[in-house]
């Protein structure tokens, strides 16, 4: 397993109580072995200082790892509406998604039966090959979720493949209230069954053998209890005993964490409406640096939004909302409020309020183009602030004995903190690596600054150095783009002009 600098924390006890996430101690990530000095940098330590560089925010969208806009190659009902109607191919559907200027990640959410039809082997539906192939060619990324159940298809079609339907017992869910338009009962896998756990582990091992560590794979949603794998069964009673269900849910989660060693996992923020052990699962996940996702923004419980807004800073937040999932600018339900903000724009902009790292675009690439042409402001605002947006806001040069020191004050203009660790590398004018190291996990936090320092080699006399940044997480290290316009070289590094020791710009005792 790669050393990400995060340490394991024991899972919470059974029957985890509800509590605020704001200010809650989920455990502190262990210090990295290559931690950069991050202050304090006292004035007594230097023999003179000056401002060697600075930068200001850039409103241009920056597609970086650990954040992005997510187009749906497949959702629970299938691909685009046109493809479902046979009026476009899967390749055309994906091409329309990739043509939207904000699309970064292609997402697959399908049933278990769409990836496995027999023991010990995968049988991936065609959308998988198309998605990975087209994403790689376009320089995009992929994510996915496998569902054990959903509300569509029964009794003709179940989410589990037929061979597992013969092995895994099912339980009957009964509706809380009649007259809702949904069936009175649903059949749901018995998640406490040893046969279900064994099958889940086999599937995840098969998928991990194929995809874990794949550079194109961005994250994987945990397979959770209930409808769509979201940790609930909606308006239906969970007939499973609470403690047995929580124990099974924790066991499922821990197994997936163990299997997916090089890919970030995401846990749903769903409240424990179905008495399945969600709180305990979410606490376990937050202690391990798991991403957090929500499947609604406006129509969501207060505690769910509080959790998303106050998740541990070194985790990413994935925002989905399905109420206007087709982004149709001619949708008759589309309405503007007293400020002229449409209900779709309202949803988009609330992603910023939750500190979102990802926003879901769903399946309709052509509608997205039409909607953006008519209503560009909300998408542009999201592109300018979503996720993390890091830049060297101040760069100080200091005299430290016989050497020079650079103190960088990095600012994050985004609404999300770094989902992992930021690694900085300092390069000499000739391109050779001078020094490298990492910041503390999550730093710089959303809307905040973080300082760090590099000591230059003894006798370094070149006039410039440059700084590159990368995200370090379970996937390893991936370069990121600075979110500023000043001093960015063609290779993506931020260039700093150094001053000689006899410069008239040095300040001391001022």
Beta strands, then each sheet from edge to edge (+ up, - down):
strand 1: 49-54
strand 2: 68-74
strand 3: 103-111
strand 4: 141-147
strand 5: 170-174
strand 6: 185-189
strand 7: 217-221
strand 8: 264-268
strand 9: 291-294
strand 10: 317-319
strand 11: 358-362
strand 12: 390-400
strand 13: 403-412
strand 14: 421-428
strand 15: 433-438
strand 16: 449-455
strand 17: 464-473
strand 18: 476-479
strand 19: 494-497
sheet 1: 1+ 12- 13+ 16-
sheet 2: 2+ 3+ 4+ 7+ 8+ 9+ 10+ 11+ 2+
sheet 3: 5+ 6-
sheet 4: 15+ 14- 17+ 18-
sheet 5: 15+ 14- 17+ 19-
end
